[in-house]
């Protein structure tokens, strides 16, 4: 769990402090979500939580993060809804993606073709 801007502890999946280890290896929960998609399961991962942000910040932050990542890294984005406006921008930039609904979030897994 991690504190949000109001100091409240929030987290969609576990009580673990971090969802990723320092070497970009996914936790078991993240790996399970990635396995539900066509993303490469053995690729390094980055996690981006935009659930608390209002539009257009999730779209902007996701595109900025993707621009900073190497092509082999899979981005796992947590949002409170499916990012419909992001999908065409990902396609234009050569990314593939799949969204998975969980009890706590919509998780969009994004990887480079």
C-alpha positions in Angstrom: 0.0 0.0 0.0 1.2 3.5 -0.6 0.0 6.9 0.6 -2.0 9.1 -1.8 -1.9 12.9 -1.8 -4.2 13.0 1.2 -2.0 10.7 3.3 -4.5 7.8 3.0 -3.0 4.4 2.3 -4.5 3.0 -0.9 -3.7 0.0 -3.1 -5.7 -2.1 -5.5 -4.2 -5.6 -4.9 -2.2 -6.3 -1.8 -0.8 -4.9 1.3 2.7 -5.1 -0.1 4.5 -1.7 -0.2 5.6 -2.1 -3.8 4.1 -4.0 -6.7 7.4 -4.2 -8.6 10.8 -5.1 -7.6 13.7 -2.9 -8.3 14.8 -4.9 -11.4 11.4 -4.5 -13.2 10.3 -8.1 -12.4 6.5 -8.3 -11.9 4.9 -9.6 -8.7 2.9 -12.8 -9.0 -0.3 -10.8 -9.3 1.0 -8.6 -12.1 2.4 -11.7 -13.9 -1.0 -13.3 -13.6 -2.6 -10.2 -15.2 0.0 -10.1 -18.0 -0.6 -13.9 -18.7 -4.2 -13.1 -19.5 -3.1 -10.9 -22.4 -0.9 -11.4 -25.5 2.0 -9.5 -24.0 5.3 -11.2 -23.6 5.3 -12.8 -20.2 9.1 -12.8 -19.8 9.6 -9.0 -20.5 10.6 -6.5 -17.9 7.6 -4.5 -16.6 6.8 -1.0 -15.4 3.7 -0.2 -13.4 1.7 3.1 -13.7 -1.2 3.8 -11.4 -3.5 6.6 -12.7 -6.7 5.6 -10.9 -6.9 8.8 -8.9 -6.2 11.2 -11.8 -8.9 12.9 -13.8 -8.9 13.3 -17.6 -6.7 14.0 -19.5 -3.9 13.2 -17.0 -4.0 9.4 -17.3 -3.6 9.6 -21.1 -0.9 12.2 -20.9 1.1 10.3 -18.2 0.8 7.0 -20.0 2.1 8.4 -23.3 4.9 10.2 -21.5 5.9 7.1 -19.6 5.9 5.0 -22.8 8.1 7.5 -24.6 10.7 7.1 -21.8 10.7 3.3 -21.7 12.8 0.9 -23.8 10.8 -1.0 -26.5 11.1 -4.3 -24.6 9.4 -3.1 -21.4 5.7 -3.9 -20.8 3.8 -1.1 -19.2 1.0 -2.2 -16.8 -1.4 0.7 -16.3 -4.0 0.7 -13.5 -7.0 2.9 -14.1 -10.5 3.3 -12.7 -12.0 2.8 -16.2 -11.0 1.5 -19.7 -8.8 4.2 -21.3 -10.9 4.4 -24.6 -9.2 7.6 -25.8 -5.7 6.0 -25.2 -6.3 3.0 -27.5 -6.1 4.8 -30.9 -3.0 6.8 -29.8 -1.3 3.5 -28.8 -2.1 2.0 -32.2 -0.7 5.1 -34.0 2.5 4.7 -32.1 3.0 1.0 -32.8 1.8 -0.5 -29.5 -0.4 -3.4 -28.7 -2.6 -3.5 -25.6 -5.2 -5.4 -23.8 -7.3 -4.4 -20.8 -8.4 -6.7 -18.1 -11.1 -5.9 -15.6 -10.4 -6.7 -11.9 -12.5 -6.0 -8.8 -10.4 -2.9 -8.0 -9.3 -1.5 -11.4 -9.1 -1.7 -15.1 -5.6 -2.9 -15.9 -4.3 -2.2 -19.4 -1.2 -4.0 -20.4 0.8 -2.2 -23.2 3.7 -3.5 -25.1 5.6 -2.6 -28.3 5.0 -4.6 -31.4 
